[in-house]
């Protein structure tokens, strides 16, 4: 029902009520029909079900299988390690889900507990949950609107609807019917909506919707119906886990059958095949992912980004679109006077600080800004009140006109309050020589015809109304909210204090153009965003001209030719039409909550990964639906914070770009670990496969395979999580959402470097096989271990040589390598460990030989890197 289109009497007729309100008996009857004025939650999963759901991931199932197999082979250490990793991941996922469910609880907390209504013809305080359609609610400053109301009285009433509509300033309310039946929520000025605070004035309204039927109830319903989208990392690892498990099972089956056909001892070949399967599964991967994300989250907190869900850190590295709110994120969330038109000339923001140099020239205008103003000074000297009025008062203060001092000299003695029809307010003050003066400020077009002249410096001139209107229009096109300021001297106070009498025959003083200005760092952040291949988009509830002006100033749009649409225009587009244009639209203004959700879904349907910022209740469904939801830490509501994946503690767009960089670094490091561990496992597979076909015995025992798997995949692999970002990481485009983990030659490296590792190991076996079996197996084991450690040093960067990157840029990895070498030497040279690991001590010469053979893999990987870098440089140079 479009209640905003109906006149007061029509609303009463539809709801069978009146200005006297309902009777208590009738209210109770209606409450039984409509239900309580509360948000209804969908049935929750039990905590036990939420915990066990964490074990449904395919990679987790594979790891559980690996733990069982490891236990069957008698390797309790591997079994315990895998189980600990699986449980740790389950606990983290469980905690994240429990926290996410707080979103609806936060919504419910926003409801007003008590409200004032007219019942039985008298005022009464009743629980807000007992309101029913037809109740008459009394509003005043400081109260929360308890339900959706059609206003029937509004006296200087202003409501802060920023959490619901995105409107950056309090909305002035009226009681008259509106004629346009397509108005978005933000423009329904004769309505007050549930859970929004009254900041000024008083009013009265009739309840037209309660509970889930309210605007906030519709948002709650959307919030319940929206499922979170899996992160790119979760999708990639799921595919990786499935494919890896299939490949491993096939290879182990082939290995087992081939061993039987060669006449190997069945039990030995079975245990070796099982050990190979356990070794081939990178059970440290979940731990590496968790540690990488946790370290990234810890680092981002220091940069004002609080991660609520760990996978969100990596998701930022895949983002292709950032849909950002304007107010507070791209702008300062503080109204400032950006330009003045005074003495027949425009003073831009850069010149406003010079006003103090010649105060007499602007005395009347600055005095008017300070006095015709309801902003007040707090005990600390700060300004409180309506953002527009505090901005005007601050402008006067900067020019040397302090409000407290002026109020003492020129006290206010009367006023004609602002109303939305006149779009003006007038205040009367005692003036010099025992007279009075009235200052009027408001919309330029509503007052220009009421002026008879203008003040220029110290003289009065005829008013050039055309120039004033032309200047006001030009300022509006630049996104400024323009106010006109006038005065009229009085010998004595008029007896007739009506607006028609006092707001006429005035002298025009000037124009003030206000804006919530962009953050200083916003333009650079947008530039970095674009250089990284990410498209920034502004979605705001503000006026189209304001939104477009800010977007152009910070570089979201390059020119006014870029596509910008309003919520009303968006409603006219079919889904097919919208999806065909969505990737070209850079600015959305006057949008409703469901439209934000529609924008996110349309971009996702086009294959984009979307980050969405928001601070209001209206943003919660879109924050949850987005690939990564970014809530505001300062201005954000509890609802938006609970629905989001990450909270910007400083409400700053530039912080998002820092987080994107960190997300890319983390994914690069996870990919390096996968490359390292699969290549190492590939080396083990090649060694075990090729040796028997060359007439050599199986080079490694099951205990050797598991040992290498623990010491080389474990410590060095985990230390890769601390690897610094590659140079130029923010000059690369985002990873395509459907890109495989094996892209960019990873699979090729796994095969050929693993093959090289295997051949070097088999060569070691061939050269040393004349000595005792435990002796040559020790050399084989050592070469394979050291080869993997050399390789982990090489893959630290895909672009730079280790010698250029430096050993000390990742001290954690260096320490892990030193410890791994020490552990390997321990099983060689500590006597009581020799029988456990079937090893024997090597001579210094033999140890040096194993080291010399091991570095072949390192130099081969470095050489390949050098060739690739030169090839890429040559190709880019030819372009």
Secondary structure, DSSP 4 states (H G I P E B T S, - for coil): --GGGS-HHHHHHHHT--TT-B-HHHHHHHHHHH--SSPPPPPPPPHHHHHHHTT-SHHHHHHHHHHHHHHHTT-HHHHHHHHHHHHHHHHHHHHHHHHHTHHHHHHHHTS-SEEEEEETTEEEEEEGGG--TT-EEEEETTPBP-SEEEEEEEEEEEEE-HHHH--SSPEE---S----TT--GGG-TTEE-TTPEEEEEEEEEEEEE-GGGSHHHHHHHHHHHPPPPPPHHHHHHHHHHHHHHHHHHHHHHHHHHHHHHHT--HHHHHHHHHHHHHHHS-TTHHHHHHHHHHHHHHHHHTTTEEESSTHHHHHGGG--EEEE-STTTTEEEEEEEEEEEETTEEEEHHHHGGGGGGGGGGHHHHHHHHHS---EE-TTS-EES-HHHHHHHHHHHHTT--HHHHHHHS-EEEEEEEETTTTEEEEEEE-GGG-EEEEEEE-HHHHGGGEEEEEETTEEEE--HHHHHHHHHHHHHTTPEEEEEEEEEESS--S---HHHHSSSEEEEEEEEEEEEEPTTHHHHHHHHHHTT-EEEEE-SS-HHHHHHHHHHHTSSSSTTSEEEEHHHHHHS-HHHHHHHGGGEEEEES--HHHHHHHHHHHHHTT--EEEEE-SGGGHHHHHHSSEEEEESSS--HHHHHH-SEEETT--HHHHHHHHHHHHHHHHHHHHHHHHHHHHHHHHHHHHHHHHHTTPPPS--HHHHHHHHHHIIIIIHHHGGGPPPPTTGGGSPPPPTT--TTTTTHHHHHHHHHHHHHHHHHHHHHHHTTS-HHHHHHHHHHHHHHHHHHHHHHTT-SSS-HHHH-GGG-HHHHHHHHHHHHHHHHHHH-HHHHHHHT-----HHHHHHHHHHHHHHHHHHHHHHHHHHHHHHHHHHH-
